[in-house]
Amino acid sequence: MRVRREVKLNSSTIYLELASLGVTVQGTLVGRDRVDAVVISKGQTQKAIILRGDLYPVVLTKLPAGPMTRDRLRSLLLLSQAPAIGVGWSFVRGTRTVLVDGVRSLVCRRQ
């Protein structure tokens, strides 16, 4: 099965289609750092504002050196004030590890 992917950037208009997910995003570049968009998923349309730039403050506090653990990842998440964080690594001999924490996405339903 061939998956159709399409992205178009034409002047101030943006069109993004993720056929395998059933999602289409149509937007207009409003300013240097803002796109007003409409997201269509499963037949439902939702307005969205997409902003470019750092949405979370850069924190200069660093954790002391040491191995990555779930507790250390949680500390990094709290320091960053981001909604979610993830790390992953692998070794030549095949050991792979992925750690994630936080909330990746929320579904908002209208009442």
LUMKOL-712579 format. One record per atom (N, C-alpha, C, O, CB): z, x, y; atom name; residue in three letters; residue number from 1. Coordinates in pm, 1 decimal. Last residue first. Glycine has a CB too. Layout:
<sedrens>
         zz         xx         yy   at    aa     i
          Z          X          Y   CA   ALA   NUM
...
</sedrens>
This chain:
<sedrens>
         zz         xx         yy   at    aa     i
     2492.4    -1832.9     2091.6    N   GLN   111
     2563.7    -1953.6     2047.0   CA   GLN   111
     2499.6    -2076.1     2105.8    C   GLN   111
     2544.9    -2187.7     2080.3    O   GLN   111
     2712.1    -1948.1     2085.8   CB   GLN   111
     2300.7    -1563.4     1970.3    N   ARG   110
     2328.9    -1658.7     2077.1   CA   ARG   110
     2397.8    -1780.6     2017.7    C   ARG   110
     2365.0    -1825.2     1907.8    O   ARG   110
     2198.8    -1699.5     2151.5   CB   ARG   110
     2414.2    -1260.7     1832.6    N   ARG   109
     2355.7    -1393.1     1811.1   CA   ARG   109
     2396.2    -1484.6     1925.8    C   ARG   109
     2510.4    -1483.1     1971.7    O   ARG   109
     2400.6    -1452.9     1674.3   CB   ARG   109
     2355.4     -927.4     1787.1    N   CYS   108
     2410.9    -1026.3     1878.9   CA   CYS   108
     2339.3    -1159.1     1855.7    C   CYS   108
     2216.4    -1165.7     1859.4    O   CYS   108
     2396.7     -979.8     2027.7   CB   CYS   108
     2436.4     -671.4     1581.3    N   VAL   107
     2348.6     -788.1     1589.7   CA   VAL   107
     2419.2     -889.8     1678.1    C   VAL   107
     2530.1     -933.3     1647.2    O   VAL   107
     2315.8     -848.1     1446.7   CB   VAL   107
     2442.0     -324.3     1635.8    N   LEU   106
     2512.0     -452.3     1640.0   CA   LEU   106
     2409.7     -562.8     1647.8    C   LEU   106
     2307.1     -548.6     1714.2    O   LEU   106
     2610.1     -459.5     1759.6   CB   LEU   106
     2441.3        0.3     1482.9    N   SER   105
     2375.9     -111.0     1551.9   CA   SER   105
     2463.6     -234.9     1543.4    C   SER   105
     2548.0     -247.6     1454.7    O   SER   105
     2236.1     -139.2     1491.7   CB   SER   105
     2622.9      205.3     1418.7    N   ARG   104
     2481.9      236.6     1443.9   CA   ARG   104
     2412.2      125.1     1519.0    C   ARG   104
     2332.5      151.4     1609.1    O   ARG   104
     2409.4      263.3     1313.4   CB   ARG   104
     2938.1      309.3     1491.5    N   VAL   103
     2858.4      187.7     1476.8   CA   VAL   103
     2714.7      219.2     1514.7    C   VAL   103
     2686.8      255.6     1629.0    O   VAL   103
     2915.0       71.8     1564.4   CB   VAL   103
     3103.0      576.1     1308.3    N   GLY   102
     3072.7      494.0     1424.7   CA   GLY   102
     2989.2      373.1     1388.6    C   GLY   102
     2972.1      339.2     1271.5    O   GLY   102
     3001.2      575.7     1528.9   CB   GLY   102
     2973.8      849.6     1120.3    N   ASP   101
     3088.7      772.7     1167.4   CA   ASP   101
     3043.7      691.9     1288.7    C   ASP   101
     2955.8      735.2     1363.3    O   ASP   101
     3210.5      866.2     1202.8   CB   ASP   101
     2869.0     1052.4      841.6    N   VAL   100
     2839.8      965.1      955.7   CA   VAL   100
     2965.9      889.5      993.4    C   VAL   100
     3054.0      867.8      910.2    O   VAL   100
     2723.9      866.2      923.1   CB   VAL   100
     2752.2     1331.9      666.2    N   LEU    99
     2868.9     1260.7      716.4   CA   LEU    99
     2826.2     1177.8      837.2    C   LEU    99
     2755.5     1227.3      925.0    O   LEU    99
     2984.3     1359.7      753.8   CB   LEU    99
     2606.1     1467.1      385.1    N   VAL    98
     2580.0     1390.4      506.7   CA   VAL    98
     2709.4     1317.5      541.9    C   VAL    98
     2768.7     1249.9      457.8    O   VAL    98
     2459.4     1289.1      487.8   CB   VAL    98
     2505.3     1744.7      190.8    N   THR    97
     2615.0     1663.7      242.9   CA   THR    97
     2569.5     1594.2      370.7    C   THR    97
     2502.7     1654.7      454.6    O   THR    97
     2741.1     1750.7      269.2   CB   THR    97
     2393.0     1902.5     -104.6    N   ARG    96
     2359.9     1834.3       21.0   CA   ARG    96
     2477.3     1746.3       62.4    C   ARG    96
     2540.4     1681.7      -21.2    O   ARG    96
     2229.7     1749.1        6.3   CB   ARG    96
     2318.2     2179.1     -294.4    N   THR    95
     2427.0     2093.3     -250.1   CA   THR    95
     2390.8     2034.9     -113.6    C   THR    95
     2361.7     2108.4      -19.3    O   THR    95
     2561.5     2171.9     -243.5   CB   THR    95
     2112.3     2360.9     -361.3    N   GLY    94
     2090.9     2216.9     -377.0   CA   GLY    94
     2203.0     2125.1     -334.5    C   GLY    94
     2186.0     2003.2     -337.8    O   GLY    94
     2062.2     2189.7     -514.4   CB   GLY    94
     2124.3     2627.3     -309.7    N   ARG    93
     2146.7     2587.7     -448.6   CA   ARG    93
     2144.4     2435.0     -467.4    C   ARG    93
     2171.3     2385.8     -576.9    O   ARG    93
     2280.0     2643.4     -496.7   CB   ARG    93
     2103.4     2637.7      -31.3    N   VAL    92
     1989.8     2678.8     -113.8   CA   VAL    92
     2005.4     2629.6     -257.2    C   VAL    92
     1905.9     2593.3     -319.9    O   VAL    92
     1974.8     2831.3     -111.9   CB   VAL    92
     2251.2     2344.2      111.8    N   PHE    91
     2255.7     2484.2       72.8   CA   PHE    91
     2139.3     2512.8      -21.2    C   PHE    91
     2084.1     2421.7      -82.9    O   PHE    91
     2391.3     2519.5        5.8   CB   PHE    91
     2255.3     2130.5      400.5    N   SER    90
     2226.8     2157.9      259.6   CA   SER    90
     2230.3     2308.0      237.2    C   SER    90
     2214.6     2387.5      329.8    O   SER    90
     2089.1     2099.0      217.3   CB   SER    90
     2388.6     1875.7      615.1    N   TRP    89
     2353.4     2013.1      583.0   CA   TRP    89
     2325.0     2025.3      434.9    C   TRP    89
     2365.5     1941.1      354.8    O   TRP    89
     2465.1     2109.7      624.6   CB   TRP    89
     2449.6     1659.8      894.1    N   GLY    88
     2407.7     1683.0      756.3   CA   GLY    88
     2374.0     1828.6      736.4    C   GLY    88
     2334.9     1897.5      830.7    O   GLY    88
     2287.8     1595.2      720.0   CB   GLY    88
     2609.6     1411.5     1093.1    N   VAL    87
     2574.3     1551.0     1066.2   CA   VAL    87
     2530.3     1561.7      920.9    C   VAL    87
     2570.1     1481.6      836.3    O   VAL    87
     2694.5     1647.4     1096.0   CB   VAL    87
     2635.6     1163.7     1351.0    N   GLY    86
     2610.0     1203.7     1212.8   CA   GLY    86
     2575.3     1350.4     1204.6    C   GLY    86
     2518.4     1407.1     1297.9    O   GLY    86
     2498.1     1120.3     1152.4   CB   GLY    86
     2777.4      893.4     1534.1    N   ILE    85
     2743.9     1035.2     1522.4   CA   ILE    85
     2719.7     1065.9     1375.3    C   ILE    85
     2776.4     1001.8     1286.8    O   ILE    85
     2857.6     1126.3     1581.3   CB   ILE    85
     2797.8      629.4     1780.3    N   ALA    84
     2789.2      679.5     1642.7   CA   ALA    84
     2748.6      826.0     1644.7    C   ALA    84
     2693.4      876.0     1742.6    O   ALA    84
     2688.1      596.1     1559.1   CB   ALA    84
     2844.3      579.4     2049.4    N   PRO    83
     2877.8      475.2     1952.3   CA   PRO    83
     2877.0      525.2     1807.9    C   PRO    83
     2946.9      470.4     1722.7    O   PRO    83
     2781.4      360.3     1965.9   CB   PRO    83
     3014.0      846.7     2228.3    N   ALA    82
     2892.4      782.8     2178.1   CA   ALA    82
     2932.1      675.7     2076.6    C   ALA    82
     3042.8      680.5     2022.8    O   ALA    82
     2795.3      888.1     2113.7   CB   ALA    82
     3217.9     1005.0     2317.2    N   GLN    81
     3215.1      866.7     2363.8   CA   GLN    81
     3084.5      796.0     2326.4    C   GLN    81
     3049.2      695.4     2387.8    O   GLN    81
     3234.8      862.5     2514.5   CB   GLN    81
     3273.7     1261.4     2235.3    N   SER    80
     3141.4     1234.2     2291.0   CA   SER    80
     3131.7     1097.4     2357.0    C   SER    80
     3046.5     1076.1     2443.3    O   SER    80
     3037.5     1244.9     2183.1   CB   SER    80
     3533.4     1244.8     2130.1    N   LEU    79
     3506.4     1329.8     2245.7   CA   LEU    79
     3375.4     1292.8     2314.1    C   LEU    79
     3367.0     1292.7     2436.9    O   LEU    79
     3503.1     1475.7     2203.6   CB   LEU    79
     3488.3     1075.0     1910.1    N   LEU    78
     3576.2     1031.3     2018.6   CA   LEU    78
     3555.2     1114.3     2144.9    C   LEU    78
     3558.7     1060.2     2255.4    O   LEU    78
     3722.2     1039.5     1974.8   CB   LEU    78
     3317.5     1238.8     1758.6    N   LEU    77
     3273.7     1105.9     1802.3   CA   LEU    77
     3357.9     1059.1     1920.6    C   LEU    77
     3304.4     1009.5     2019.7    O   LEU    77
     3283.1     1004.0     1686.0   CB   LEU    77
     3484.7     1456.4     1706.8    N   LEU    76
     3363.7     1475.5     1786.8   CA   LEU    76
     3311.7     1342.6     1840.6    C   LEU    76
     3267.0     1334.9     1955.0    O   LEU    76
     3255.1     1544.5     1703.7   CB   LEU    76
     3674.0     1327.1     1544.1    N   SER    75
     3715.5     1388.7     1670.4   CA   SER    75
     3596.5     1410.5     1762.6    C   SER    75
     3605.7     1386.0     1882.9    O   SER    75
     3786.3     1521.9     1644.4   CB   SER    75
     3510.3     1259.2     1327.0    N   ARG    74
     3572.9     1151.8     1406.2   CA   ARG    74
     3617.2     1206.6     1541.6    C   ARG    74
     3600.0     1139.9     1643.6    O   ARG    74
     3694.4     1090.1     1330.1   CB   ARG    74
     3458.5     1518.1     1234.1    N   LEU    73
     3348.1     1436.5     1284.1   CA   LEU    73
     3402.5     1322.4     1370.0    C   LEU    73
     3346.0     1292.4     1475.2    O   LEU    73
     3263.6     1380.6     1166.8   CB   LEU    73
     3712.8     1588.7     1148.7    N   ARG    72
     3652.0     1663.6     1259.2   CA   ARG    72
     3536.3     1584.5     1319.4    C   ARG    72
     3517.8     1583.7     1441.1    O   ARG    72
     3602.8     1802.1     1211.0   CB   ARG    72
     3741.7     1404.0      937.1    N   ASP    71
     3834.3     1400.1     1051.2   CA   ASP    71
     3777.2     1474.1     1171.6    C   ASP    71
     3791.4     1427.8     1284.7    O   ASP    71
     3969.8     1460.8     1012.3   CB   ASP    71
     3537.9     1486.5      762.2    N   ARG    70
     3533.2     1352.0      821.6   CA   ARG    70
     3624.4     1341.9      944.1    C   ARG    70
     3588.4     1278.7     1043.3    O   ARG    70
     3573.8     1246.1      717.5   CB   ARG    70
     3454.0     1827.0      854.7    N   THR    69
     3518.4     1727.6      767.8   CA   THR    69
     3502.9     1591.3      834.6    C   THR    69
     3460.0     1582.2      949.6    O   THR    69
     3671.1     1762.1      742.3   CB   THR    69
     3324.6     2147.2      874.6    N   MET    68
     3307.1     2007.9      914.2   CA   MET    68
     3370.4     1917.6      808.5    C   MET    68
     3343.5     1930.7      689.1    O   MET    68
     3156.3     1973.7      933.2   CB   MET    68
     3546.6     2431.0      923.8    N   PRO    67
     3451.7     2353.0      843.7   CA   PRO    67
     3444.1     2207.5      891.2    C   PRO    67
     3541.9     2151.7      940.9    O   PRO    67
     3491.3     2357.4      695.5   CB   PRO    67
     3567.8     2582.3     1253.8    N   GLY    66
     3622.1     2542.4     1124.3   CA   GLY    66
     3520.7     2458.6     1049.9    C   GLY    66
     3419.1     2419.1     1107.0    O   GLY    66
     3753.8     2465.1     1141.1   CB   GLY    66
     3663.9     2646.8     1591.5    N   ALA    65
     3576.3     2672.3     1476.9   CA   ALA    65
     3646.0     2631.8     1347.9    C   ALA    65
     3767.6     2645.3     1334.6    O   ALA    65
     3535.2     2821.2     1471.3   CB   ALA    65
     3795.5     2376.1     1788.3    N   PRO    64
     3802.3     2511.3     1736.5   CA   PRO    64
     3710.2     2525.7     1615.3    C   PRO    64
     3682.3     2428.3     1545.5    O   PRO    64
     3947.2     2547.6     1699.3   CB   PRO    64
     3576.1     2171.2     1984.5    N   LEU    63
     3673.0     2184.2     1876.1   CA   LEU    63
     3679.4     2329.8     1833.9    C   LEU    63
     3579.1     2400.8     1842.6    O   LEU    63
     3635.7     2093.1     1755.6   CB   LEU    63
     3550.6     2162.9     2338.9    N   LYS    62
     3497.7     2201.4     2209.0   CA   LYS    62
     3610.0     2204.6     2107.1    C   LYS    62
     3724.3     2236.7     2139.5    O   LYS    62
     3427.3     2337.8     2216.4   CB   LYS    62
     3461.5     1990.0     2629.2    N   THR    61
     3567.5     2025.9     2536.4   CA   THR    61
     3505.5     2056.5     2401.1    C   THR    61
     3417.8     1983.7     2354.4    O   THR    61
     3673.0     1912.6     2525.0   CB   THR    61
     3261.7     1890.4     2784.6    N   LEU    60
     3260.5     2033.5     2763.0   CA   LEU    60
     3372.8     2080.0     2670.0    C   LEU    60
     3378.6     2198.0     2635.4    O   LEU    60
     3270.7     2104.5     2894.9   CB   LEU    60
     3061.4     1616.4     2738.0    N   VAL    59
     3199.8     1661.9     2736.8   CA   VAL    59
     3200.3     1809.0     2700.9    C   VAL    59
     3145.4     1848.3     2598.0    O   VAL    59
     3286.5     1579.2     2636.9   CB   VAL    59
     2846.0     1420.9     2911.7    N   VAL    58
     2853.6     1546.7     2839.4   CA   VAL    58
     2996.3     1597.5     2852.5    C   VAL    58
     3046.2     1619.0     2963.0    O   VAL    58
     2749.8     1651.5     2893.8   CB   VAL    58
     2849.6     1065.6     2869.0    N   PRO    57
     2881.7     1186.7     2944.5   CA   PRO    57
     2882.9     1309.8     2854.0    C   PRO    57
     2916.4     1302.1     2735.8    O   PRO    57
     3017.4     1171.6     3014.1   CB   PRO    57
     2562.9      884.0     2774.1    N   TYR    56
     2699.9      920.8     2745.6   CA   TYR    56
     2730.2     1052.9     2815.1    C   TYR    56
     2645.4     1142.0     2819.3    O   TYR    56
     2724.5      930.9     2592.8   CB   TYR    56
     2305.7      855.8     2832.8    N   LEU    55
     2387.7      737.3     2852.9   CA   LEU    55
     2535.3      768.5     2833.0    C   LEU    55
     2622.1      689.5     2870.3    O   LEU    55
     2344.4      626.5     2758.2   CB   LEU    55
     2071.1     1051.2     2973.0    N   ASP    54
     2197.3     1059.5     2901.3   CA   ASP    54
     2280.9      937.2     2933.7    C   ASP    54
     2321.9      917.3     3048.0    O   ASP    54
     2273.4     1189.2     2937.0   CB   ASP    54
     1745.5      889.9     2960.8    N   GLY    53
     1849.1      975.7     3016.6   CA   GLY    53
     1973.7      975.0     2931.4    C   GLY    53
     1980.5      906.1     2829.6    O   GLY    53
     1883.0      932.9     3157.2   CB   GLY    53
     1594.7      574.9     3011.5    N   ARG    52
     1584.0      713.5     2970.3   CA   ARG    52
     1698.2      791.8     3032.6    C   ARG    52
     1741.7      762.6     3144.0    O   ARG    52
     1447.0      773.4     3010.5   CB   ARG    52
     1640.4      245.9     2889.4    N   LEU    51
     1666.7      344.9     2992.8   CA   LEU    51
     1653.8      485.3     2935.5    C   LEU    51
     1697.3      511.2     2823.3    O   LEU    51
     1806.2      324.4     3053.5   CB   LEU    51
     1508.6      -64.4     2843.2    N   ILE    50
     1518.6       67.4     2781.0   CA   ILE    50
     1531.2      170.1     2893.3    C   ILE    50
     1444.8      180.2     2980.3    O   ILE    50
     1394.0       97.8     2688.8   CB   ILE    50
     1598.9     -388.2     2798.8    N   ILE    49
     1580.5     -286.7     2901.8   CA   ILE    49
     1604.9     -152.5     2834.4    C   ILE    49
     1710.6     -130.4     2775.3    O   ILE    49
     1677.3     -309.1     3025.5   CB   ILE    49
     1458.7     -679.8     2648.7    N   ALA    48
     1534.3     -555.0     2640.0   CA   ALA    48
     1503.7     -468.1     2760.8    C   ALA    48
     1394.6     -474.9     2817.5    O   ALA    48
     1501.7     -479.3     2509.2   CB   ALA    48
     1447.1    -1009.4     2507.9    N   LYS    47
     1421.9     -918.3     2619.5   CA   LYS    47
     1510.6     -795.3     2604.2    C   LYS    47
     1622.6     -804.0     2553.8    O   LYS    47
     1447.7     -988.5     2756.4   CB   LYS    47
     1319.3    -1114.5     2199.2    N   GLN    46
     1438.7    -1077.6     2274.6   CA   GLN    46
     1398.6     -983.5     2387.1    C   GLN    46
     1324.1     -888.1     2364.5    O   GLN    46
     1545.5    -1011.6     2182.5   CB   GLN    46
     1197.0    -1350.1     1970.1    N   THR    45
     1169.5    -1265.1     2085.1   CA   THR    45
     1297.9    -1240.3     2162.0    C   THR    45
     1375.6    -1332.4     2187.2    O   THR    45
     1062.9    -1328.5     2176.5   CB   THR    45
     1127.8    -1386.3     1623.4    N   GLN    44
     1217.0    -1408.8     1737.0   CA   GLN    44
     1189.1    -1306.5     1846.0    C   GLN    44
     1160.9    -1190.2     1817.3    O   GLN    44
     1364.9    -1401.8     1693.1   CB   GLN    44
      975.0    -1317.2     1406.1    N   GLY    43
      937.6    -1436.1     1481.4   CA   GLY    43
     1026.6    -1466.5     1600.3    C   GLY    43
     1002.6    -1564.1     1671.5    O   GLY    43
      937.4    -1552.2     1391.5   CB   GLY    43
     1083.7    -1073.1     1326.6    N   LYS    42
     1099.8    -1191.9     1241.7   CA   LYS    42
     1075.6    -1320.5     1320.0    C   LYS    42
     1146.4    -1419.7     1302.5    O   LYS    42
     1239.7    -1194.5     1180.0   CB   LYS    42
     1084.5     -960.3     1652.1    N   SER    41
     1125.3     -929.9     1515.5   CA   SER    41
     1149.5    -1059.5     1440.2    C   SER    41
     1226.2    -1145.1     1484.5    O   SER    41
     1251.9     -841.2     1513.7   CB   SER    41
      993.4     -818.7     1947.6    N   ILE    40
      962.6     -931.2     1859.8   CA   ILE    40
      993.9     -888.0     1717.5    C   ILE    40
      937.1     -790.9     1667.6    O   ILE    40
      812.8     -976.9     1874.0   CB   ILE    40
     1108.4     -743.0     2261.9    N   VAL    39
     1112.9     -700.9     2122.2   CA   VAL    39
     1092.2     -824.8     2036.7    C   VAL    39
     1163.8     -923.9     2051.0    O   VAL    39
     1248.6     -629.0     2087.2   CB   VAL    39
      991.9     -651.6     2571.0    N   VAL    38
     1014.4     -766.4     2484.5   CA   VAL    38
     1006.0     -714.4     2341.7    C   VAL    38
      908.3     -649.5     2304.5    O   VAL    38
      910.0     -882.5     2511.3   CB   VAL    38
     1116.6     -455.9     2850.0    N   ALA    37
     1042.6     -479.5     2726.3   CA   ALA    37
     1076.6     -613.7     2664.1    C   ALA    37
     1174.8     -679.1     2699.3    O   ALA    37
     1070.5     -369.0     2627.1   CB   ALA    37
     1104.4     -229.3     3104.3    N   ASP    36
     1140.0     -368.0     3073.6   CA   ASP    36
     1052.8     -410.3     2957.0    C   ASP    36
      930.2     -401.9     2963.7    O   ASP    36
     1120.7     -463.7     3198.4   CB   ASP    36
     1214.3       94.2     3128.8    N   VAL    35
     1109.0       11.2     3071.0   CA   VAL    35
     1168.4     -127.4     3049.3    C   VAL    35
     1271.3     -141.3     2983.3    O   VAL    35
     1053.3       72.2     2936.1   CB   VAL    35
     1293.9      363.6     3345.5    N   ARG    34
     1324.0      229.7     3295.0   CA   ARG    34
     1198.6      160.0     3243.5    C   ARG    34
     1092.2      165.5     3305.1    O   ARG    34
     1389.3      145.3     3404.2   CB   ARG    34
     1261.0      593.6     3497.5    N   ASP    33
     1354.3      598.2     3386.3   CA   ASP    33
     1382.2      461.9     3323.8    C   ASP    33
     1483.4      445.2     3255.8    O   ASP    33
     1482.2      658.7     3431.7   CB   ASP    33
     1077.5      538.4     3698.7    N   ARG    32
     1067.4      665.2     3626.1   CA   ARG    32
     1149.2      665.7     3497.7    C   ARG    32
     1111.6      730.5     3400.0    O   ARG    32
     1112.2      779.3     3714.8   CB   ARG    32
     1016.6      188.7     3643.3    N   GLY    31
     1051.5      303.1     3726.7   CA   GLY    31
     1039.2      428.1     3641.5    C   GLY    31
      995.7      422.8     3526.5    O   GLY    31
     1195.4      289.2     3786.5   CB   GLY    31
      884.1       31.1     3460.2    N   VAL    30
      923.2      -25.1     3588.6   CA   VAL    30
      955.1       85.6     3688.5    C   VAL    30
      922.3       74.2     3806.6    O   VAL    30
     1043.8     -118.0     3571.9   CB   VAL    30
      653.9        0.5     3218.5    N   LEU    29
      729.7      103.5     3287.3   CA   LEU    29
      756.9       53.8     3429.2    C   LEU    29
      664.4       36.6     3508.6    O   LEU    29
      653.0      240.7     3287.9   CB   LEU    29
      679.7     -260.9     2993.8    N   THR    28
      618.1     -214.4     3116.9   CA   THR    28
      710.5     -113.0     3181.4    C   THR    28
      830.1     -137.1     3197.0    O   THR    28
      588.3     -332.3     3213.4   CB   THR    28
      622.7     -333.8     2642.0    N   GLY    27
      699.9     -307.6     2762.3   CA   GLY    27
      615.8     -261.8     2878.5    C   GLY    27
      498.0     -228.7     2864.5    O   GLY    27
      803.7     -206.3     2734.5   CB   GLY    27
      683.2     -454.5     2326.5    N   GLN    26
      585.1     -452.3     2433.8   CA   GLN    26
      661.4     -434.9     2563.7    C   GLN    26
      753.5     -511.1     2593.1    O   GLN    26
      497.4     -582.3     2435.4   CB   GLN    26
      732.3     -392.0     1992.2    N   VAL    25
      792.4     -375.0     2124.3   CA   VAL    25
      679.2     -366.0     2225.2    C   VAL    25
      590.3     -281.8     2212.8    O   VAL    25
      884.8     -247.8     2130.5   CB   VAL    25
      779.6     -542.1     1678.7    N   THR    24
      685.3     -505.3     1783.3   CA   THR    24
      761.3     -496.2     1915.0    C   THR    24
      844.3     -581.8     1945.8    O   THR    24
      568.0     -608.0     1792.8   CB   THR    24
      853.7     -522.1     1335.1    N   VAL    23
      902.8     -516.7     1472.1   CA   VAL    23
      790.3     -473.1     1565.3    C   VAL    23
      715.6     -379.9     1535.4    O   VAL    23
     1023.5     -420.7     1483.6   CB   VAL    23
      840.8     -497.5     1057.9    N   GLY    22
      812.4     -626.6     1118.5   CA   GLY    22
      859.6     -634.9     1262.6    C   GLY    22
      901.0     -741.4     1308.5    O   GLY    22
      876.3     -736.0     1038.2   CB   GLY    22
      861.7     -259.7      935.0    N   LEU    21
      987.5     -324.0      972.1   CA   LEU    21
      965.7     -463.3     1029.6    C   LEU    21
     1061.3     -538.7     1048.0    O   LEU    21
     1062.3     -238.3     1072.3   CB   LEU    21
      597.5     -194.3      901.0    N   SER    20
      682.5     -192.9      782.0   CA   SER    20
      818.3     -257.3      808.5    C   SER    20
      883.5     -304.6      715.3    O   SER    20
      701.8      -49.9      733.2   CB   SER    20
      500.8     -199.7     1165.4    N   ALA    19
      463.8     -306.4     1072.6   CA   ALA    19
      555.6     -310.8      951.4    C   ALA    19
      588.8     -419.1      903.2    O   ALA    19
      320.2     -288.8     1027.4   CB   ALA    19
      589.0     -145.3     1453.0    N   LEU    18
      640.4      -89.2     1328.9   CA   LEU    18
      621.8     -196.2     1222.0    C   LEU    18
      713.2     -272.8     1191.8    O   LEU    18
      791.9      -44.9     1342.1   CB   LEU    18
      430.9      -81.8     1751.8    N   GLU    17
      434.1     -171.4     1637.1   CA   GLU    17
      482.4      -94.9     1515.2    C   GLU    17
      424.8        7.4     1478.0    O   GLU    17
      295.1     -233.7     1611.2   CB   GLU    17
      445.9      -76.4     2093.9    N   LEU    16
      491.4       -7.1     1974.6   CA   LEU    16
      501.1     -108.2     1861.8    C   LEU    16
      570.9     -208.9     1873.9    O   LEU    16
      627.8       63.8     1998.6   CB   LEU    16
      316.4      -23.4     2408.9    N   TYR    15
      308.5     -111.5     2291.8   CA   TYR    15
      347.1      -30.0     2169.4    C   TYR    15
      287.5       74.6     2143.5    O   TYR    15
      164.5     -173.7     2275.3   CB   TYR    15
      344.4      -20.1     2756.7    N   ILE    14
      382.5       44.2     2631.4   CA   ILE    14
      378.9      -59.7     2519.9    C   ILE    14
      431.6     -170.0     2534.6    O   ILE    14
      523.8      109.5     2642.2   CB   ILE    14
      190.0       37.0     3070.0    N   THR    13
      212.8      -53.7     2958.4   CA   THR    13
      243.0       24.2     2831.4    C   THR    13
      175.9      122.8     2801.1    O   THR    13
       91.6     -144.7     2937.3   CB   THR    13
      111.1      195.6     3277.2    N   SER    12
      250.7      153.3     3276.6   CA   SER    12
      284.6       58.7     3162.0    C   SER    12
      395.6        5.7     3156.5    O   SER    12
      283.7       87.3     3406.8   CB   SER    12
     -126.3      363.7     3098.5    N   SER    11
      -70.7      352.5     3233.4   CA   SER    11
       74.9      310.1     3224.8    C   SER    11
      155.8      384.1     3168.8    O   SER    11
     -151.7      251.9     3318.9   CB   SER    11
      -58.0      320.9     2781.3    N   ASN    10
     -171.9      304.1     2871.2   CA   ASN    10
     -117.0      271.6     3009.3    C   ASN    10
      -66.5      161.6     3032.0    O   ASN    10
     -269.8      191.8     2820.7   CB   ASN    10
       12.1      399.6     2466.3    N   LEU     9
       63.4      423.3     2600.4   CA   LEU     9
      -56.6      419.4     2694.4    C   LEU     9
     -145.3      504.4     2687.2    O   LEU     9
      141.5      560.8     2610.4   CB   LEU     9
       76.0      266.9     2151.6    N   LYS     8
      -20.3      279.3     2260.6   CA   LYS     8
       54.9      301.5     2390.3    C   LYS     8
      150.6      230.2     2420.4    O   LYS     8
     -111.0      153.7     2270.2   CB   LYS     8
      103.4      298.7     1807.6    N   VAL     7
      170.5      323.1     1935.3   CA   VAL     7
       62.4      339.6     2039.7    C   VAL     7
      -31.9      416.4     2020.7    O   VAL     7
      264.6      449.2     1929.5   CB   VAL     7
      134.6      179.5     1481.7    N   GLU     6
       53.5      185.3     1602.5   CA   GLU     6
      142.0      206.3     1724.0    C   GLU     6
      243.6      138.9     1740.4    O   GLU     6
      -29.7       57.6     1618.4   CB   GLU     6
       88.4      171.2     1136.5    N   ARG     5
      172.4      214.5     1247.8   CA   ARG     5
       84.0      225.2     1370.3    C   ARG     5
      -28.5      274.6     1362.8    O   ARG     5
      244.0      350.5     1217.3   CB   ARG     5
       84.3       21.6      826.8    N   ARG     4
       18.4       29.0      956.2   CA   ARG     4
      119.3       66.0     1063.3    C   ARG     4
      222.4        0.5     1078.9    O   ARG     4
      -50.3     -103.9      990.3   CB   ARG     4
       75.6      156.4      508.2    N   VAL     3
      162.6      107.3      614.9   CA   VAL     3
       91.3      127.8      747.4    C   VAL     3
       43.7      237.3      777.1    O   VAL     3
      301.2      179.9      614.0   CB   VAL     3
      -87.9       63.8      215.7    N   ARG     2
      -97.6      141.5      339.4   CA   ARG     2
      -12.1       76.8      447.7    C   ARG     2
      -25.4      -42.4      475.8    O   ARG     2
     -245.0      152.8      386.1   CB   ARG     2
        0.0       84.0     -117.0    N   MET     1
        0.0        0.0        0.0   CA   MET     1
        0.0       89.5      124.6    C   MET     1
       81.3      181.4      135.0    O   MET     1
      122.1      -96.2       -0.9   CB   MET     1
</sedrens>
